[in-house]
Amino acid sequence: MIRRIPSRQRNAPVARERDRGALLRLALLLLCGLALAGGFVYAGGQHFAALGFGYQTEKLREVRTQLAEEQRRLLLEREAAASPVRLERAARQLGMQPLQAAQIDPLKRTIESAEVTLPAPSRLPSVNQSAAGPVLNGQAKLTRLPAPARAEPATNRNYSARTR
């Protein structure tokens, strides 16, 4: 083995100078690394949130499809329940009978008198009492007047020819 002898050089007591910029560069490098790592963590969070929203959207689409099918089924049930055949059957079970020809009066143009209870005239000062008809003991007799005969509208040949 070789025995080492301490060197007898004169540069042993020389101290090296501290590099003050190195500490600043190290702090800046650490800060940039943290910002970059934080960006990756944020991007990962956004990615997994987007995946979660995608799964949630898919579930909502399935629910919407199920609800649309149920709505179609309920509409069909409603149409079946309101069909004339089923209504006639239910009416017969309640004891109703079909309308007889003698019960229809095609020449009748006014509605039979219907008695309607009206509020006292003092409560409604803006109601015109003459328009409501005669008032007896808080009740009015309402009748519908026959519809006025319609006159044929005058047509201009030139106008109708241009519009066709």
C-alpha positions as CSV (number, residue, x, y, z in Angstrom):
1,M,0.0,0.0,0.0
2,I,1.0,3.5,-0.8
3,R,1.4,5.8,2.0
4,R,0.3,9.3,1.3
5,I,2.1,12.2,2.5
6,P,0.2,15.4,3.1
7,S,1.0,17.8,0.3
8,R,3.0,20.8,1.0
9,Q,1.3,23.1,-1.3
10,R,0.5,26.6,-0.4
11,N,-3.1,26.7,-1.8
12,A,-4.6,24.8,1.1
13,P,-5.6,27.9,3.1
14,V,-7.3,29.5,0.0
15,A,-11.1,29.6,0.5
16,R,-13.5,29.6,-2.4
17,E,-16.0,32.4,-3.0
18,R,-19.7,31.7,-2.5
19,D,-21.8,32.0,-5.6
20,R,-24.8,34.1,-4.5
21,G,-26.6,33.7,-7.9
22,A,-26.7,29.9,-7.5
23,L,-29.2,30.1,-4.6
24,L,-31.4,32.4,-6.6
25,R,-31.3,30.1,-9.6
26,L,-32.1,27.1,-7.3
27,A,-35.1,28.9,-5.9
28,L,-36.3,29.9,-9.3
29,L,-35.9,26.3,-10.6
30,L,-37.9,25.0,-7.6
31,L,-40.7,27.5,-8.2
32,C,-41.0,26.6,-11.9
33,G,-41.0,22.9,-11.0
34,L,-43.8,23.4,-8.5
35,A,-45.8,25.4,-11.0
36,L,-45.4,22.7,-13.7
37,A,-46.4,20.0,-11.2
38,G,-49.4,22.0,-10.1
39,G,-50.5,22.4,-13.7
40,F,-50.3,18.6,-14.3
41,V,-52.3,18.0,-11.1
42,Y,-54.9,20.5,-12.2
43,A,-55.1,19.0,-15.7
44,G,-55.5,15.6,-14.2
45,G,-58.4,16.8,-12.0
46,Q,-60.1,18.4,-15.0
47,H,-59.7,15.2,-17.0
48,F,-61.2,13.0,-14.3
49,A,-64.1,15.5,-13.8
50,A,-64.8,15.4,-17.6
51,L,-64.9,11.6,-17.4
52,G,-67.3,11.8,-14.4
53,F,-69.6,14.2,-16.4
54,G,-69.5,11.9,-19.3
55,Y,-70.7,9.0,-17.2
56,Q,-73.4,11.1,-15.6
57,T,-74.5,12.3,-19.0
58,E,-74.8,8.7,-20.2
59,K,-76.9,7.8,-17.2
60,L,-79.2,10.8,-17.8
61,R,-79.6,9.8,-21.4
62,E,-80.8,6.3,-20.3
63,V,-83.2,7.9,-17.8
64,R,-84.5,10.2,-20.5
65,T,-85.0,7.2,-22.8
66,Q,-86.9,5.3,-20.1
67,L,-89.1,8.3,-19.4
68,A,-89.9,8.8,-23.0
69,E,-90.9,5.2,-23.3
70,E,-93.1,5.5,-20.2
71,Q,-94.7,8.7,-21.6
72,R,-95.5,6.8,-24.9
73,R,-97.0,4.0,-22.9
74,L,-99.1,6.3,-20.7
75,L,-100.3,8.2,-23.8
76,L,-101.4,4.9,-25.4
77,E,-103.2,4.0,-22.2
78,R,-104.9,7.3,-22.1
79,E,-106.0,7.0,-25.8
80,A,-107.2,3.5,-25.1
81,A,-109.2,4.7,-22.0
82,A,-110.7,7.5,-24.0
83,S,-111.7,5.4,-27.0
84,P,-115.3,5.7,-28.0
85,V,-115.9,1.9,-27.6
86,R,-114.5,1.9,-24.1
87,L,-116.4,5.0,-23.1
88,E,-119.7,3.6,-24.5
89,R,-119.1,0.3,-22.5
90,A,-118.5,2.3,-19.3
91,A,-121.5,4.5,-19.9
92,R,-123.7,1.4,-20.3
93,Q,-122.3,0.0,-17.1
94,L,-123.4,3.2,-15.3
95,G,-126.9,2.8,-16.8
96,M,-126.7,5.5,-19.5
97,Q,-128.5,5.0,-22.8
98,P,-127.7,6.2,-26.3
99,L,-129.3,9.5,-27.4
100,Q,-132.7,9.0,-29.1
101,A,-133.7,10.9,-32.2
102,A,-136.7,12.4,-30.4
103,Q,-134.3,14.1,-27.9
104,I,-132.7,16.2,-30.6
105,D,-134.2,19.4,-31.8
106,P,-132.2,20.7,-34.8
107,L,-134.2,23.9,-35.2
108,K,-133.6,25.1,-31.7
109,R,-131.3,28.1,-31.8
110,T,-131.4,29.4,-28.2
111,I,-130.1,27.8,-25.1
112,E,-132.8,27.1,-22.5
113,S,-132.9,29.4,-19.6
114,A,-130.0,28.7,-17.2
115,E,-130.1,30.3,-13.8
116,V,-126.8,31.5,-12.5
117,T,-126.2,33.1,-9.1
118,L,-124.5,36.4,-9.6
119,P,-122.8,38.5,-6.9
120,A,-124.7,41.5,-5.5
121,P,-124.6,44.4,-8.0
122,S,-123.1,46.7,-5.3
123,R,-119.9,44.6,-5.3
124,L,-119.3,44.9,-9.0
125,P,-120.0,48.5,-9.9
126,S,-118.4,48.1,-13.4
127,V,-120.8,45.4,-14.5
128,N,-123.6,46.6,-16.8
129,Q,-126.8,45.2,-15.4
130,S,-128.7,45.6,-18.6
131,A,-126.2,43.3,-20.5
132,A,-126.7,40.6,-17.9
133,G,-130.5,40.6,-18.5
134,P,-133.2,40.8,-15.8
135,V,-132.0,40.2,-12.3
136,L,-134.3,38.6,-9.8
137,N,-133.2,38.0,-6.2
138,G,-129.5,37.9,-7.1
139,Q,-130.1,35.5,-10.0
140,A,-130.0,36.3,-13.7
141,K,-131.6,34.6,-16.6
142,L,-129.0,34.1,-19.4
143,T,-130.1,33.4,-22.9
144,R,-128.1,33.1,-26.1
145,L,-129.4,35.1,-29.0
146,P,-129.6,33.5,-32.4
147,A,-126.5,34.0,-34.6
148,P,-127.0,36.8,-37.1
149,A,-127.2,35.7,-40.7
150,R,-123.9,36.1,-42.5
151,A,-123.8,38.1,-45.7
152,E,-121.7,36.9,-48.6
153,P,-118.5,39.0,-48.7
154,A,-118.2,41.0,-51.9
155,T,-115.3,39.7,-53.9
156,N,-113.4,41.6,-56.5
157,R,-112.6,39.5,-59.5
158,N,-109.3,41.3,-60.1
159,Y,-108.2,40.9,-56.5
160,S,-109.1,37.2,-56.2
161,A,-107.4,36.5,-59.5
162,R,-104.2,38.1,-58.3
163,T,-104.2,36.2,-55.0
164,R,-104.5,32.8,-56.6
